[in-house]
Amino acid sequence: MSNSKKVYLILILGFFLSLSYSFYNLSEFDNLHPQKKNHPMVRGDINLIWKEAETFKRDFFQYDKSYFTSGKEYTRTYLPSKIIAIYSKITNYELYEDFEKNVVKEGGKHLYLFLQSILFYISLLFFYLKLKVFINNEKLSIYVISFLSLEPTILQWHSTFFTESIYFSLQIIFLSILIDTNNSHLKFLKLGIIIGLMFFQKTVSIFLIILVILYFLINKFDKKIVNTFILIFTYLFFLIFLGLNNYKKTGIFYILPLQTKDAHYTLLVPQIFAKKDKSSEYYDYKYLTEKKWKNSNNFKKNDFKDLYKFYKFKQSEALKKILENKLIVIKIYFKKTLHHLLLNPVQTFYWHEYNKNDYKIEYHLSKDKEKWLTFRFFYSFLIFSTIFFGLIRILKFSINLKFHFLILVCVIYYSIMLGWVGNTRYFMPSMIFLSLFFGQGIIAIEKLFNQYIKKN
């Protein structure tokens, strides 16, 4: 069997596994709570995205508002709600049974998850065609594609409505364009577009372009300065577009959503108090601090400009607490970052399961989590050991050092930006990049095994 046929079979297998898990999720979890209080697959941030999608769809398609004035204010990721809204419009799928009461419509979601998986596996095929030319090693290309196609912690996200699956596809397209040996103007235009879309899908990508620019500046190729400017200005177009969109809605030109401004205040500051054994003081501090600011600034909760100022205040207050407790914050960052590295192939299943039923405790405190810990440690050890072997092989044989250094820096970047939250979900974008090291690791282990066989 030719190598190309092997890759096609692997992609088809991965696609059907993804589709099977999607249909399983929908059969088990695409239903409402008996009292119609919530939907297991559309909870938390996803529920907020659903609301933004419905609001945008009504404004733009039903009430004929302009694009810039349609929808809710930008408070989290930009692109997901637009994708859901367009899907709803094209397929005539109603997102809500009762929008006012937040009752999500059952059914109608199969095609969305199907398209999500199709996008990912077509992106992988595109990546394979570019990768085998870039690394000139067919076997290595197959190992990398196999990992991305079948690895369960990656695979599980295609069967949910989280932002990860589409973001993975964008990452893979990004890598495909990056390793294209033809450094034409068009390549840098496409790269700027895809990084812009990555930022629209997940705000963590906002500074990714800086790493890419530095990578190109240390490489030698024709028209480097011109092409770098094409990349920068293409990306700036996305930022300006978003800023103008926000300005039209709110009267404020801003790029990062409110969600990014109070994240440390909401998640990190309580941990600082807890580490100082002052948890009981936190709520008094929070209440008095916020009340004082609101009174002194005549805060009106229904005025977005006031809300934006309030979130900026919370951001500055968090920064003040961080600077006052540097050592504690470093310890929290380190511990949470280590935790977010622990792979969890069953994360989406239990997220849905614990949304479906009225459990007395949350999943992260449950026996279900405990029973999987040993397996997760063992599985994580196997994956990261293979990646480590790959890193050693890359350094030993000086394999595309600049490129692999960029990939490693990207992984560090994601860990710095999101590792402090401690959620294993936020490590998943790094797994896409680390697939390249994993493939090298399999090659290294294979050679060690062959050497052992020859000696014995």
Phi, psi and omega in degrees: 000133181289159180297323179297319179295322177300316180297316179300319179295319179296317180295319179294318177299312179300318180297316181289326174296316179298315181294321180297317179291325177299313181293326176296313179302315182294322179292327183271325194236356177275066180207160183268154169303145182311324179269011181057036180276328183202167179241126186302331182263350181234076181231163174059230181300325181294322177297322177294321176297319178301316180295318178296321180295315181296318179296315179297315181299316180296314182296312189281315186268326184265316184262001176056036173284161177291160181301316185293335181258358181276145175090179181278168176297152182284105181240347177213205184301145190275314192285320186306317181293327179291321178296315179297319180296316180294319176301315181299319181291314184294319185268356184061028177273123178279128182288329185233144168280322176212101185296318183297325180263006178061041177261108183286142180286134174279154177076175175080009187253352184301314184296323180298312180292327175299311181295324178298316179291318178303314179302316182296313185284331172292321176300320179296320178297315177301317180296317180301315181298324178281322186292318183294335175281318184294315184262348177053044180211100185299316182298316179298318179301319180294319179297318180295313181295323178297317179299312182293329182283324194242345185297123191295328180290336174277313186304322187298333186283342177290344184255023177227178178254015174293168183283351190295311189302309179295325177295319176303315180299317178295321176300316182293320175296320176304311179297321181298317179289320182301319184270001176299126185285347179271100183275060180276170176300323182298323179301315184286330173295313180296322180295319177296321179295314185290324177292324176298317178293324176299318177294319178297327181280319178216122186295344179301340183281000190305322183258006181300327182299330179298317179296321180292318179299314179299322178298315181289328180291333179268001176255151180259123173199164184294143175055043184299315184294315181299313181296324177295321178292324175300316178299312183296312184290329175295316179294320179299328177303317180296318181294317180293318177303314181294317179299317179293321177301317179291322180296319180296326182278321193240346186082007179236129175271106179217157187245317179273136184288166180302326182305326182281342185275333181247010183300312181292324179295319183283320188258323187270318183302316177301326179291326177298314178298318181296319180294334179267010182057040180233033182302324181293337181274344187298313185293326175294316178301313183297313182296312184291320180296314182290320180297317180298315181294315182298319180293318183286342181247012179048051187295132175240115189293338180268002178261116185296325180298320176294319179297319179297317178296322180296318179294324177294325176296316179298324178296316180290325178293320177296318179299321179297317179294323179296315181292330178284342185226052187302314184295317178298316181296319178300317179297317179297314179302314183296312182295315182293323179295319176298319181295322184287349176278345183284109186293146183222091181292348182248016185298313183291323180300311184287333174298315177293315184299316182282346170278332184287318186249158180273077177284148181285336178231162178280162185302318185292350176251006190267168174289333177300319178293317182299319185291340179266351187299315181299313178300317182296319177298314182296314181295316178298320179299316179298313182295311184288331175296317178296318177298320179296317175301322178295318178298316179299318180296318179299316180291320183296318184255010178050053184273110177042056189301317182296317180295312181292331175294319176301315181299317180295319178295323177298319178297316178297319179303311179298322180293321178293318184288323188233347184300329184295340179288328177088001182276124181298336176302325185283354175273347188300320176302328178293328180297327177298314180290321183288350176303328180293322177287323179299316179300317177296325179295320178297319177299315181296315180294320178300317180291321177296320180295316180296322177295320180295318180298319180295322181288334183248000000 
